[in-house]
Amino acid sequence: MSELNRLGLAEARDLLRKGEVTSVQLTEACLAAIDAADALNAFVHKTPEIALQRAEAADARIRAGDAPSMCGLPVGIKDLFCTRGVPSQAASRILEGFRPEYESTVSQNLKDSGAVMLGKLNMDEFAMGSSNETSCYGNAVNPWRRGNDDTALTPGGSSGGSATAVAADLCLAATGTDTGGSIRQPAAFTGITGIKPTYGRCSRWGIVAFASSLDQAGPMTKSVRDAAIMLEAMCSHDPKDSTSTEIPVPDFEAMLTGDIRGKKIGIPKEYRMDGMPDEIEALWRSGAEMLKAAGAEIVDISLPHTKYALPAYYVIAPAEASSNLARYDGVRYGHRAKLAQGDGITEMYEKTRAEGFGDEVQRRVMVGTYVLSAGFYDAYYNRARKVRTLIKRDFEEVFAQGVDAILTPATPSSAFGLGEMAEADPVQMYLNDVFTVTVNLAGLPGIAVPAGLDRQGLPLGLQLIGRPWDEGDLLNTAFALETAAQFVAKPGKWW
């Protein structure tokens, strides 16, 4: 069988169970694809020995009849997840040489389920970015191109390497993390599916922290069914994470009936932004029509505090980042600056952090430290927390009116060129998160589903937002949307 790396999780699992392919064959196909795709810069730490060892163990487990759904399936792991004995740098120079002696809970759950780790994936430094241009490894490159134009495009961020690897068939699926849209935006830019579960559904233990009250891990996959399979394996209650919730994890795949008759889908008027491209507006309208044709009721809703979401997010997230990143000081692990004679501990901290952190991370640490400082705490941080409460209440009121899910665009545009926005005002880059940050602020589940191509031939995605802890129902609505949209386009191979 050729091109096994092009399979999705569900198809590969079924072939493994029938004995038509082995995990070793799947893994070798992915490893060959990875080695031929250095131009994409998606995999930054390759682990072929670990992958083949786990694939052989998975084949033995499948033969013994003791195999969960993920057993034997090759996946990529975002560089934000600590993986035992394998570099885990969060794409930052300051963590150079760091090889953890422990495994993150999510990657351990995947390992326990028999999944095969192919290596670590590129990302924005400390997950801070919307274009994968802040990485110490260099830019990850989107496998899609505009028409006949060979301009290198962003895969989105911060999970850009994960999005590229899945879209280019370098792996069957990948882990991502989402603090303000970092799973859903890159999924939309690369024509794949990405779900951010409810805050607390996946353990954050062993994932390098950016903003602790917003970060959440999730899968990035080739289909909604694959997202359901992988999400179930990633989720668990974890006593090591005080924000992890002890709620049973259902069989998400079994909930994919595609039947959404009688479901109420909300369309928020506040998401109709000035200057939104016609193609995004048309796609949104067409998504609503698809869900209506599938039997759902489409209702207009209001989320009045949406306009304050971006400013609130860009106060809360940097504040938490400045606190979380204080631990990177050159003392115990990672990069330490060379010191001049007479330099003391203060100079060591200053030089190490100046050398180790990139510009965007430095910017956010400074913003975060400023909004937490004595004279500005109430004016910025406390006010942002109050706004966050109002945003959460907006969603609660809408769901209390019987709305089952909310349909919005995933991004304000298709993928843009690498370098096109990086030099501009940073606020322009932050506006990429305009449709996604509300979901993190409210702790809700959200999923991006590819739904069409723009006039340049680039993928566009739609976002569905669900009730808390109701990922199963959200995945089923997304499954109905995916079935209606029939998105099957793939990037032409140029790398």
C-alpha positions in Angstrom: 0.0 0.0 0.0 1.5 3.3 -1.0 1.3 6.7 0.8 0.1 5.3 4.1 1.0 8.6 5.6 -2.0 10.2 3.8 -4.4 8.1 5.9 -6.4 9.6 8.8 -6.6 8.1 12.2 -9.9 6.2 11.7 -8.9 4.7 8.4 -5.5 3.6 9.7 -6.9 2.2 12.9 -9.4 0.1 10.9 -6.6 -1.2 8.6 -4.5 -2.1 11.6 -7.3 -4.0 13.2 -7.9 -6.0 10.0 -4.2 -6.8 9.8 -3.9 -5.2 6.4 -1.1 -2.8 7.5 1.3 -2.7 10.5 2.1 0.2 12.8 5.8 -0.2 11.6 4.7 0.3 8.0 2.6 3.4 8.9 5.5 4.8 11.0 8.1 4.2 8.2 5.8 6.0 5.7 5.5 9.0 8.0 9.3 9.0 8.8 10.1 9.0 5.0 7.6 11.9 4.5 9.2 13.9 7.3 12.7 13.4 5.9 11.5 14.6 2.5 9.8 17.7 4.0 12.6 19.7 5.6 11.5 22.7 3.5 8.4 22.9 5.7 10.4 23.1 8.9 7.5 21.4 10.8 9.5 18.7 12.7 12.3 20.2 14.8 13.3 17.2 16.9 12.9 13.9 15.0 12.7 10.7 17.1 12.8 7.8 14.6 14.2 5.3 17.1 11.5 6.0 19.7 8.9 5.9 16.9 9.9 2.5 15.5 10.3 1.0 19.0 6.7 2.1 19.9 5.4 0.9 16.6 6.8 -2.6 17.2 5.3 -2.6 20.7 1.9 -1.4 19.2 1.9 -4.2 16.6 2.4 -6.7 19.4 -0.4 -5.2 21.4 -2.8 -5.2 18.4 -1.9 -8.9 17.7 -2.7 -9.7 21.4 -6.1 -8.1 20.9 -5.4 -5.4 23.6 -5.5 -2.2 21.6 -7.3 1.1 22.2 -8.3 3.2 19.2 -5.0 5.2 19.1 -2.8 2.1 19.3 -0.2 2.1 16.5 -1.1 5.4 15.1 1.9 7.8 14.3 1.4 11.4 15.7 3.5 14.5 16.1 3.9 16.3 19.5 4.1 20.1 19.8 7.3 21.3 21.3 5.4 22.7 24.3 4.7 19.2 25.7 7.5 17.8 27.9 8.6 14.5 26.6 11.0 12.4 28.6 14.6 12.4 27.3 13.6 14.3 24.2 14.4 18.1 23.8 11.4 20.1 25.0 12.2 23.8 24.2 8.9 25.6 23.7 10.8 26.9 20.6 12.9 29.1 22.8 16.6 29.6 23.1 16.3 29.9 26.8 15.3 26.2 27.1 18.2 25.0 24.9 19.5 21.6 26.0 16.5 21.0 28.3 15.5 17.2 28.2 12.9 16.6 30.8 13.1 13.5 33.1 9.3 13.3 33.0 6.4 13.1 30.5 3.5 15.5 30.2 0.2 13.9 31.2 -1.3 14.4 27.7 1.7 12.8 25.9 1.7 10.0 28.6 -2.0 9.4 27.9 -1.2 9.1 24.2 1.8 6.8 24.9 -0.4 4.6 27.2 -3.0 4.3 24.4 -0.3 3.0 22.1 0.2 6.1 19.9 3.6 6.4 18.2 5.5 9.7 18.7 7.3 10.7 15.5 9.0 13.8 17.0 8.5 17.3 18.2 6.8 20.0 16.2 7.7 23.7 15.5 5.6 26.4 17.2 5.8 30.1 18.2 8.2 30.7 21.1 6.3 29.9 24.3 3.1 29.7 22.2 3.2 33.5 21.8 2.3 34.3 18.2 -0.3 33.8 15.4 2.1 33.0 12.5 4.9 30.7 13.7 7.4 33.5 13.1 8.7 33.8 16.7 10.3 30.3 16.9 14.0 29.8 17.6 13.9 27.1 15.0 12.9 29.5 12.2 9.5 29.7 10.5 7.2 26.7 9.9 5.9 27.0 6.3 2.3 26.4 5.2 2.1 23.5 2.6 -0.6 25.5 0.8 0.3 28.1 -1.9 -1.7 30.9 -3.5 -2.6 29.8 -7.0 0.6 29.8 -9.1 2.4 32.1 -6.6 5.3 30.6 -4.7 5.2 33.0 -1.8 5.8 31.2 1.5 2.7 31.4 3.6 2.2 31.2 7.4 0.6 28.0 8.8 -0.8 30.2 11.6 0.3 30.0 15.2 1.2 29.1 17.7 0.6 25.4 16.7 2.0 26.1 13.2 4.3 23.1 13.0 1.4 20.8 14.1 -0.9 22.3 11.4 1.7 22.0 8.7 2.6 18.4 9.6 -1.0 17.2 9.5 -1.9 19.2 6.3 1.2 17.9 4.5 0.6 14.3 5.7 3.8 14.0 7.6 1.9 12.5 10.5 -1.7 11.2 10.9 -2.5 13.8 13.6 -0.7 16.1 16.1 -1.1 17.7 19.5 -1.6 21.4 19.8 -2.3 23.9 22.5 -4.8 26.8 22.4 -4.5 29.9 24.6 -6.3 32.4 22.4 -6.9 30.4 19.2 -3.6 28.6 18.7 -5.2 25.3 17.6 -8.2 26.7 15.7 -6.5 29.5 13.7 -3.7 27.3 12.3 -6.2 24.5 11.6 -8.3 27.0 9.5 -5.2 28.3 7.7 -4.1 24.7 6.6 -7.5 23.1 5.9 -7.5 20.7 8.8 -9.7 20.2 11.9 -8.7 21.4 15.4 -10.6 21.3 18.6 -9.9 23.2 21.9 -11.8 21.3 24.6 -13.3 22.9 27.7 -10.8 24.3 30.1 -9.9 21.5 32.5 -10.8 18.6 30.2 -7.1 17.9 29.3 -4.4 18.1 32.0 -1.9 21.0 31.7 0.7 19.2 33.8 4.0 18.9 31.9 3.0 21.5 29.2 5.2 24.6 29.3 2.9 27.3 30.7 2.0 30.5 28.8 -1.2 31.8 30.5 -2.4 29.2 33.0 -6.1 30.2 33.1 -6.3 30.1 29.3 -4.0 27.3 28.1 -5.7 24.0 26.9 -4.3 21.1 24.9 -6.2 19.6 22.0 -5.9 17.4 18.8 -5.2 18.6 15.3 -6.4 16.1 12.8 -7.5 15.4 9.2 -11.2 15.0 10.1 -13.8 15.5 12.8 -13.9 11.7 13.5 -10.2 11.7 14.0 -10.5 14.6 16.4 -13.0 12.6 18.4 -10.8 9.6 18.6 -7.6 11.5 19.6 -9.4 13.8 22.1 -10.7 10.9 24.0 -7.2 9.5 24.4 -5.8 12.9 25.5 -8.4 13.7 28.1 -8.2 12.5 31.7 -8.6 13.8 35.3 -5.2 14.5 36.7 -4.5 15.0 40.4 -1.2 16.8 39.4 -3.2 19.6 37.8 -5.5 21.4 40.2 -7.6 22.8 37.3 -8.2 19.3 35.8 -11.8 18.3 36.3 -13.1 15.0 37.4 -15.8 14.5 34.8 -16.0 11.2 32.9 -14.6 11.2 29.4 -17.3 9.8 27.0 -16.8 7.8 23.8 -16.7 10.9 21.6 -16.6 8.9 18.4 -19.8 7.0 19.3 -21.6 10.3 19.5 -20.9 11.2 15.8 -24.4 10.4 14.4 -24.5 13.5 12.1 -28.1 14.0 13.3 -28.6 17.6 14.4 -32.3 17.9 13.8 -33.9 20.3 16.3 -30.5 21.7 17.5 -30.4 25.5 17.9 -27.4 27.2 16.3 -26.7 30.8 17.3 -25.2 33.4 14.9 -23.7 36.3 17.0 -24.2 39.7 15.4 -21.1 41.1 17.1 -18.8 38.8 15.0 -19.8 40.8 11.9 -16.7 42.9 11.9 -16.0 46.0 9.8 -13.8 45.2 6.9 -14.5 41.4 7.0 -13.6 40.0 3.6 -16.7 39.1 1.5 -15.5 35.5 1.2 -15.5 35.0 5.0 -19.0 36.5 5.2 -20.2 34.3 2.3 -18.7 31.2 3.9 -20.3 31.9 7.2 -23.7 32.4 5.6 -23.2 29.1 3.6 -22.2 27.3 6.8 -25.4 28.4 8.5 -27.4 27.2 5.4 -25.7 23.8 5.6 -26.6 23.4 9.2 -30.2 24.5 8.5 -30.4 22.0 5.7 -29.3 19.3 8.1 -32.3 20.1 10.4 -30.9 22.7 12.8 -32.7 25.9 13.7 -30.6 29.0 13.1 -31.1 31.9 15.5 -29.6 35.4 15.8 -27.9 35.9 19.2 -26.1 38.7 20.9 -22.8 38.5 22.8 -22.5 42.2 23.7 -19.1 42.2 25.4 -17.3 40.6 22.4 -15.7 43.9 21.4 -13.8 44.0 24.7 -12.5 40.4 24.4 -9.2 41.2 22.6 -8.1 44.1 24.9 -9.0 41.9 28.0 -7.1 38.9 26.5 -4.0 41.0 25.8 -4.0 42.2 29.4 -4.7 38.8 31.1 -2.5 36.6 28.9 0.7 38.7 29.2 0.1 39.2 32.9 0.1 35.4 33.4 3.0 35.0 31.0 5.2 37.5 32.9 4.5 35.5 36.1 5.0 32.0 34.5 8.2 33.0 32.6 9.9 34.4 35.7 11.3 30.9 36.4 13.5 31.1 33.3 16.6 32.7 34.8 19.6 30.7 33.8 20.0 29.1 37.3 18.8 25.5 37.1 18.4 24.6 33.4 18.4 25.9 29.9 20.5 28.8 28.5 22.8 30.8 30.7 24.6 33.9 29.4 28.4 34.2 29.5 29.2 36.6 32.3 31.9 39.2 32.5 34.2 39.4 35.6 32.4 41.1 38.4 28.9 40.3 37.1 26.5 39.2 39.9 23.2 37.4 40.0 21.2 40.4 38.7 23.5 40.7 35.6 23.1 36.9 35.0 19.3 37.2 35.1 19.3 40.2 32.8 21.7 38.9 30.2 20.3 35.4 30.2 16.7 36.6 29.7 17.8 39.2 27.1 19.6 36.5 25.1 17.2 33.7 25.7 13.8 35.3 25.0 12.8 36.6 21.5 11.3 40.0 20.8 7.6 38.9 21.0 8.2 37.1 24.3 10.1 40.1 25.7 7.2 42.4 24.6 4.6 40.3 26.3 6.6 39.9 29.5 7.0 43.7 29.7 3.3 44.3 29.0 2.4 41.7 31.6 4.8 43.1 34.3 3.4 46.6 33.6 -0.3 45.7 34.0 0.5 43.8 37.3 2.6 46.7 38.7 1.3 48.5 41.8 0.0 51.6 40.1 -1.8 49.9 37.2 -3.1 46.6 38.7 -6.6 47.9 39.2 -6.7 50.0 36.1 -5.7 47.1 33.8 -5.6 43.6 35.2 -8.5 43.8 37.6 -10.7 45.6 35.0 -9.8 42.9 32.4 -10.8 40.2 34.9 -14.2 41.9 35.3 -14.6 42.1 31.5 -13.8 38.4 31.3 -16.6 37.6 33.8 -19.0 39.6 31.6 -17.9 37.7 28.4 -18.5 34.4 30.2 -21.9 35.6 31.3 -22.9 36.5 27.7 -22.3 32.9 26.7 -24.1 31.5 29.8 -27.2 33.6 28.9 -27.2 32.4 25.3 -26.8 28.7 26.3 -29.6 29.2 28.9 -31.9 30.3 26.1 -31.5 26.8 24.6 -28.8 27.5 22.0 -26.7 24.3 21.5 -23.8 25.7 19.6 -22.6 29.0 18.1 -21.3 29.3 14.5 -18.7 32.0 13.7 -15.8 32.4 11.2 -12.5 30.9 12.5 -10.2 33.6 11.2 -10.6 37.1 9.7 -8.7 36.0 6.5 -7.0 33.1 4.8 -3.2 32.4 5.4 -1.0 35.5 4.8 2.6 35.5 3.6 5.5 35.0 6.0 6.9 38.4 6.8 3.9 40.3 5.6 2.6 41.1 9.1 5.6 40.5 11.4 7.1 43.9 10.7 3.8 45.7 11.0 2.2 47.0 14.2 2.0 44.0 16.5 -1.7 44.9 17.1 -2.4 43.9 13.5 -1.0 40.4 14.3 -3.1 40.2 17.5 -6.3 40.9 15.5 -5.9 37.4 14.0 -7.3 36.1 17.2 -10.5 38.2 17.1 -12.9 35.3 16.6 -11.1 32.8 18.9 -10.1 34.6 22.2 -13.6 34.8 23.6 -13.7 31.0 23.8 -10.6 30.8 25.9 -11.7 33.7 28.2 -15.0 31.8 28.8 -13.3 28.4 29.1 -15.6 26.9 26.4 -14.9 24.2 23.8 -14.4 25.4 20.2 -13.7 23.6 17.0 -12.4 24.8 13.6 -13.6 22.8 10.5 -12.4 23.5 7.0 -15.4 24.6 4.9 -14.1 26.1 1.6 -11.4 27.8 -0.5 -11.0 31.5 -1.1 -10.4 32.9 -4.6 -6.6 32.3 -4.2 -7.2 28.6 -3.6 -6.4 28.8 0.1 -8.5 27.0 2.8 -11.0 28.9 5.0 -12.5 27.5 8.2 -15.6 27.9 10.3 -15.7 27.8 14.1 -18.3 26.1 16.3 -18.5 27.0 20.0 -20.1 24.6 22.4 -21.5 24.3 25.9 -19.0 23.6 28.6 -18.1 19.8 28.9 -20.3 19.1 25.9 -17.5 18.2 23.4 -19.5 15.2 22.2 -22.4 17.3 21.0 -20.1 19.9 19.6 -18.1 17.3 17.6 -21.4 15.9 16.3 -22.5 19.3 15.0 -19.0 19.7 13.5 -19.4 16.3 11.9 -22.7 17.4 10.3 -21.0 20.6 9.0 -18.0 18.6 7.7 -20.4 16.2 5.9 -22.3 19.0 4.2 -19.2 21.1 3.3 -17.4 18.1 1.7 -14.0 19.8 2.0 -11.5 17.4 0.4 -8.9 19.8 -1.1 -5.2 19.1 -0.4 -2.2 21.3 -1.0 -0.2 20.6 -4.2 3.2 19.1 -3.2 6.0 21.6 -3.9 8.4 20.7 -1.1 
